[in-house]
């Protein structure tokens, strides 16, 4: 597909030039586009920036991004324990 896209040719012209059946080409083209995950652009803060978390019960936290991984693990464990009580 990348070869066709960079060729500047129409699908029909590309298939004729490469002895491909148009129906086979369009089948594989649609299959490839359906299997491709949809990506969303994400901006990650730098480690010196602050992250803000709003939790149930009106709890609001501000902490360095570098502390998120450890803090989220603790919060998740506490929330699970609280829900089982």
RAGIKA-V112484 format. One line per field, one symbol per residue. ss: DSSP state (2 for helix, 1 for strand, 0 for the rest). A space follows every 10 residues. Layout:
ss->???
This chain:
ss->0222222000 2222222000 0222222222 2222200000 0000000001 1111122211 1111222222 2222222222 22220
